[in-house]
């Protein structure tokens, strides 16, 4: 029962994001609970840009 619950609430949502093609190298997936409908929601978080500093 626990394994199926994890699949239902996490793996299915993660698979949808991966299969959508939106995920890129360096991205992070943030999982959160949508309190209105009680479902897990995945969100792609892009990495912060790296600032190039010259040491001249």
C-alpha positions as CSV (number, residue, x, y, z in Angstrom):
1,X,0.0,0.0,0.0
2,X,2.8,2.5,0.8
3,X,4.6,1.8,-2.4
4,X,1.5,2.4,-4.5
5,X,0.8,5.6,-2.6
6,X,4.3,6.9,-3.4
7,X,3.8,5.9,-7.0
8,X,0.4,7.6,-7.2
9,X,1.3,10.8,-5.5
10,X,5.0,11.4,-6.5
11,X,6.2,9.1,-9.3
12,X,3.2,9.8,-11.6
13,X,3.6,13.6,-11.2
14,X,7.4,13.3,-11.7
15,X,6.9,11.2,-14.8
16,X,4.5,13.7,-16.3
17,X,7.2,16.5,-15.9
18,X,10.0,14.4,-17.3
19,X,7.9,13.2,-20.3
20,X,6.8,16.8,-21.0
21,X,10.3,17.6,-22.1
22,X,10.4,20.8,-20.0
23,X,13.1,19.5,-17.6
24,X,16.7,20.5,-18.5
25,X,20.1,19.7,-17.1
26,X,20.6,21.6,-13.8
27,X,16.9,22.0,-13.1
28,X,15.4,21.0,-9.8
29,X,11.9,19.6,-9.3
30,X,10.0,21.0,-6.3
31,X,7.1,18.9,-5.0
32,X,4.3,20.6,-3.0
33,X,0.9,19.8,-1.8
34,X,-2.0,21.6,-3.4
35,X,-4.2,22.1,-0.4
36,X,-7.3,22.8,-2.4
37,X,-7.5,19.4,-4.0
38,X,-5.1,17.4,-1.8
39,X,-2.8,16.4,-4.7
40,X,0.9,16.7,-5.1
41,X,2.1,19.3,-7.7
42,X,5.5,19.3,-9.3
43,X,7.2,22.6,-10.3
44,X,10.4,23.0,-12.2
45,X,12.9,25.4,-10.6
46,X,15.6,26.8,-12.9
47,X,19.1,27.3,-11.4
48,X,20.2,30.8,-10.6
49,X,22.4,32.3,-13.2
50,X,26.1,32.3,-12.5
51,X,27.7,35.8,-12.6
52,X,31.1,35.9,-14.3
53,X,33.6,38.0,-12.3
54,X,36.8,39.1,-13.8
55,X,39.8,39.3,-11.5
56,X,41.7,41.9,-13.5
